[in-house]
């Protein structure tokens, strides 16, 4: 199971806001925040987040890949400047 930091990184990699993550997982934004910032280590909540994020990735793989590629291209252009 992912830890709180990995869950936050996963959400950001998926380019989901905390509101979108909350809607996806049927949790509140406060619960997402608390888990990601280590204020809550409730295993069932963390497992739910991980499962929902993985399902989102599976269902939106091409879109997520495209966003990651765009972000990487932007970083590359910024480094070249």
C-alpha positions in Angstrom: 0.0 0.0 0.0 1.2 3.5 -0.8 2.2 5.9 1.9 0.9 9.5 2.2 3.7 11.1 0.2 3.3 8.5 -2.6 -0.5 9.1 -2.7 0.1 12.8 -3.1 2.7 12.3 -5.9 0.3 9.9 -7.6 -2.6 12.4 -7.5 -0.3 15.1 -8.9 1.0 12.8 -11.6 -2.6 12.2 -12.6 -3.1 16.0 -12.7 -6.0 15.8 -10.3 -6.9 18.7 -8.0 -7.8 17.8 -4.4 -11.5 18.5 -5.3 -11.3 16.1 -8.3 -9.6 13.5 -6.1 -12.3 13.9 -3.5 -15.0 13.5 -6.0 -13.3 10.4 -7.5 -12.9 8.7 -4.1 -16.1 9.9 -2.4 -14.0 11.5 0.3 -13.9 15.1 1.3 -11.1 17.5 0.3 -10.2 17.7 4.0 -9.7 13.9 4.1 -7.5 14.0 1.0 -5.5 16.8 2.6 -5.1 15.0 5.9 -3.9 11.8 4.3 -1.5 13.6 2.0 0.0 15.6 4.8 0.3 12.8 7.3 -2.4 14.0 9.6 -4.4 10.8 9.0 -3.0 7.3 8.5 -6.3 5.5 8.3 -5.4 2.5 6.2 -8.9 2.0 4.7 -8.9 5.6 3.4 -5.4 5.3 2.0 -6.2 2.0 0.3 -9.4 3.5 -1.2 -7.4 6.5 -2.6 -4.8 4.1 -4.1 -7.5 1.9 -5.7 -9.4 4.9 -7.1 -6.3 6.5 -8.5 -5.2 3.3 -10.1 -8.6 2.8 -11.7 -8.6 6.4 -12.9 -5.2 5.8 -14.5 -6.4 2.6 -16.1 -9.5 4.3 -17.5 -7.6 7.4 -18.7 -4.2 6.1 -19.6 -3.8 7.9 -22.9 -4.9 11.2 -21.5 -2.6 10.9 -18.5 0.3 10.0 -20.8 -0.4 13.0 -23.0 -0.4 15.4 -20.0 2.8 13.9 -18.7 4.5 14.3 -22.1 3.3 17.9 -22.3 4.6 18.6 -18.8 8.0 17.0 -19.6 8.3 19.0 -22.9 7.6 22.2 -21.0 10.3 21.3 -18.4 12.8 20.5 -21.2 12.1 23.9 -22.9 12.5 25.7 -19.6 15.8 24.0 -18.9 17.1 25.0 -22.4 16.3 28.7 -21.8 
